[in-house]
Amino acid sequence: MWPMDINPLAILTGAKNSGHASMGSVFKPLVAKAAYSKWLSPGAKVVDYSCGFGARLLGLESLGIGATYFGFEPNPETFANLGRMIEHFGFGAHIVQQGSEDRWPEDWVDFDMAFSSPPYFSAEWYCDDQAQCYIRFLEYGQWLEMFWRTTVRSVYRTLKPDGVFGLNVGGQGSAAMASLEADMCRIVEEEGFSLKEEWWMRTSRSHLSKKKGTGQTMKLEGIFFYGKGR
């Protein structure tokens, strides 16, 4: 029995509400479905360069257009659970247990869309495995170059000429996130992409932790869609 009804979930919630910690974010499958619906045709090939907990995979499969999903996930536990999901539902998906900064499989080419919500440097820690990009590249500038720019270059190389590169980053969550968003988007454009469209997702702040920032009850997360060329 936990004293005074304080259990592990209550401890995690209290840490988040205090402003001293944050919960790992989970992408909304319906948002992924909307993005895929706009940009994809039946039989499309999609690459998710940071699979996470499978929200974008679920969004794609729910669309029912016979698309094939490819993805990268270095976290051993998350990778295993994604495999169970794929097997259980019979999804048309292929994932590898590695980071997107490593060499991509040779036959992973001609993608119609690359779309993900990548790690936000050290803002969220999912595990302590040495394959995690925020552990491999501890310094921010190194992380931008070795993880992010390398990933962007691989996306450019494997994306079809008319393919779409989608990036979700929560730039309006804090000043640090705004700086991260600016740096990540700058690198995307430096590597030959141009902005086609941007969406903004509204996500809620804790009614307790909002006092640590602006006092707003909502925050915005950007989704940026790029095409090849200027």
C-alpha positions in Angstrom: 0.0 0.0 0.0 1.2 3.5 -0.8 0.9 6.0 2.1 -1.7 8.7 1.8 -2.7 7.3 -1.6 0.6 8.6 -3.1 1.5 6.2 -5.9 4.1 6.4 -8.7 1.6 8.1 -11.1 0.9 10.8 -8.4 4.6 11.4 -8.0 5.1 11.8 -11.7 2.2 14.1 -12.0 3.4 16.2 -9.0 6.8 16.5 -10.6 5.3 17.8 -13.8 2.9 20.2 -12.1 5.7 21.6 -10.0 7.6 22.7 -13.1 10.7 20.7 -12.1 10.1 17.9 -14.6 8.0 17.2 -17.7 6.2 14.3 -19.2 7.3 12.8 -22.5 5.1 14.1 -25.2 3.0 11.8 -27.4 2.1 12.8 -30.9 -1.6 12.7 -31.8 -2.5 10.0 -34.3 -5.4 12.1 -35.7 -2.9 14.9 -36.5 -0.7 12.4 -38.3 -3.7 11.1 -40.2 -4.6 14.6 -41.3 -1.1 15.3 -42.6 -0.9 12.0 -44.4 -4.4 12.6 -45.9 -3.3 15.9 -47.3 0.1 14.9 -48.8 -0.2 11.2 -49.7 -1.7 9.1 -52.5 -2.7 5.4 -52.3 0.3 3.1 -52.1 2.7 5.8 -50.8 5.9 5.1 -49.0 6.5 7.0 -45.7 9.6 7.1 -43.5 9.4 8.1 -39.9 12.9 9.2 -38.8 12.0 9.0 -35.0 9.2 6.4 -34.6 8.5 7.0 -30.9 5.5 5.3 -29.5 3.8 4.5 -32.8 1.3 7.4 -33.1 2.2 8.3 -36.7 2.2 4.6 -37.6 -1.4 4.4 -36.2 -2.4 7.5 -38.1 -1.1 6.2 -41.4 -2.7 2.8 -41.0 -6.0 4.3 -40.1 -6.1 6.2 -43.4 -6.5 2.9 -45.3 -4.6 3.9 -48.5 -2.3 0.9 -48.6 0.8 3.0 -47.7 4.0 1.4 -46.4 5.7 2.7 -43.3 9.4 2.6 -42.7 11.0 3.9 -39.4 13.9 4.3 -37.1 13.7 3.6 -33.3 16.9 3.2 -31.2 15.2 2.6 -27.9 15.2 -1.2 -27.3 12.0 -1.3 -25.3 10.1 1.0 -27.7 11.4 -0.9 -30.7 10.2 -4.2 -29.3 6.8 -2.8 -28.5 6.5 -1.3 -32.0 7.3 -4.8 -33.4 4.5 -6.3 -31.3 2.0 -3.6 -32.6 3.0 -4.3 -36.2 2.7 -8.0 -35.8 -0.6 -7.9 -33.9 -2.4 -5.6 -36.4 -0.6 -6.9 -39.5 0.6 -3.4 -40.4 2.6 -2.9 -43.6 5.6 -1.5 -41.7 9.4 -2.0 -41.5 11.4 -0.6 -38.7 15.1 -0.8 -37.7 16.6 -0.5 -34.3 18.9 2.5 -34.9 19.0 6.2 -34.9 18.3 8.1 -38.1 21.7 9.6 -38.0 23.2 6.2 -38.8 23.5 4.7 -42.3 20.1 4.1 -43.8 19.3 0.7 -45.4 20.3 0.8 -49.1 16.9 -0.1 -50.4 15.1 2.6 -48.3 14.6 5.1 -51.1 11.9 6.8 -53.2 9.8 8.0 -50.2 6.8 10.1 -50.8 7.0 11.6 -47.3 9.3 11.8 -44.4 7.5 12.8 -41.2 8.3 12.8 -37.5 8.6 14.5 -34.2 12.3 14.1 -33.5 14.1 14.3 -30.1 14.3 17.8 -28.8 18.0 17.4 -27.8 18.0 17.0 -24.0 14.5 18.3 -23.3 13.0 14.8 -23.0 14.9 11.7 -21.9 13.3 8.4 -23.0 15.9 6.0 -21.8 19.6 5.8 -20.9 20.6 3.6 -23.8 23.9 4.6 -25.5 22.2 4.7 -28.9 20.1 7.7 -27.9 21.2 10.8 -29.9 21.2 13.0 -26.8 23.6 10.6 -25.1 25.8 10.1 -28.2 26.0 13.9 -28.8 26.0 15.7 -25.5 26.9 19.1 -26.7 24.1 21.0 -28.5 26.1 22.2 -31.5 27.4 18.6 -32.0 23.9 17.2 -31.7 22.6 19.7 -34.3 25.3 18.7 -36.8 25.8 15.0 -36.1 22.2 14.0 -35.4 20.0 16.5 -37.1 21.9 17.7 -40.1 22.9 14.1 -40.9 19.2 13.0 -40.7 18.1 15.9 -42.9 20.7 14.9 -45.6 19.5 11.3 -45.5 15.9 12.5 -45.9 16.9 14.7 -48.9 18.8 11.8 -50.5 15.9 9.2 -50.2 12.9 11.5 -50.8 11.3 11.6 -54.2 11.7 14.9 -56.1 8.1 15.9 -55.3 8.2 14.3 -51.8 7.3 16.1 -48.6 9.5 16.5 -45.5 7.4 17.0 -42.3 8.9 18.2 -39.0 7.0 18.7 -35.7 8.8 20.8 -33.1 7.2 22.5 -30.1 8.8 25.9 -30.5 6.3 28.0 -28.5 6.6 25.9 -25.3 9.6 27.9 -24.0 12.4 30.2 -25.1 14.7 27.2 -25.3 12.3 25.3 -27.5 11.9 28.4 -29.7 15.6 28.5 -30.2 15.7 24.8 -31.0 12.9 25.2 -33.5 14.8 28.0 -35.3 18.0 26.0 -35.5 16.3 22.8 -36.7 14.3 24.7 -39.4 17.4 26.6 -40.4 19.3 23.4 -41.1 16.4 22.0 -43.1 16.5 25.0 -45.4 20.3 25.0 -45.6 20.2 21.4 -46.9 18.0 22.3 -49.9 14.4 22.3 -48.7 11.9 25.1 -48.9 8.8 25.6 -46.7 5.5 24.7 -48.3 3.1 25.0 -45.4 3.0 25.2 -41.6 0.4 23.9 -39.2 0.0 24.7 -35.5 -1.3 22.2 -32.9 -2.8 23.5 -29.7 -1.7 21.5 -26.6 -2.6 22.1 -23.0 -0.4 23.3 -20.2 -0.9 22.1 -16.7 -3.1 24.4 -14.7 -0.4 24.4 -12.0 2.8 24.5 -14.1 1.6 27.3 -16.3 2.5 29.8 -13.6 6.1 28.9 -14.3 5.9 30.5 -17.7 3.5 33.0 -19.3 0.3 32.0 -17.5 -1.2 30.7 -20.7 -3.3 27.6 -20.5 -2.4 26.5 -24.0 0.8 26.2 -26.0 1.4 25.8 -29.8 3.5 23.2 -31.5 4.5 23.7 -35.1 4.4 21.2 -37.9 6.5 22.4 -40.9 6.1 20.8 -44.3 9.0 21.2 -46.8 9.6 20.4 -50.4 12.9 19.9 -52.3 14.3 22.9 -54.0 13.9 26.7 -53.7 
